[in-house]
C-alpha cells in the first residue's frame, strides 16, 4: 500500500489566509491537519453545523454543534504583514534549518 502523505512547510499554530474558494480572504490559525495532510483545519473559517446524537456514557449532550470543516491545503497560504507568502527553508546562524517567508525574508518562529 502506498502512503499518500503530503509534505508541507505549514505547521499547527501558523497564521494562514484562504487564497481561493468560498472563504477567500478569511484568515485564521491552523488547528489541525487531516490524516494524510492534504487538508487543513483553520480556526474560525469554514464553520459547519452538525446534528449530534447524545452520548451519555461520554457526557456529551445532543444537539446542533458548530465546528470547523477542513480546507484543501492548496487553498491556504502563510500570512505575513505584507499578505500571503510562500515559505522556504535556509540554514540559520547557528546551523539549524529555519523557515523563512519568501515575500519578506523574515524568519518564522517555531510554534508561532
Secondary structure, 3 states (H helix, E strand, C coil): CCCCCCCCCCCCCCEEEECCCCCCCCEEEEEEECCCCCEEEECCCCEEEEEECCEHHHCECCEEEEEECCEEHHHEEEEECCEEECEEEEECCCCCEEEEECCCCCEECCCC
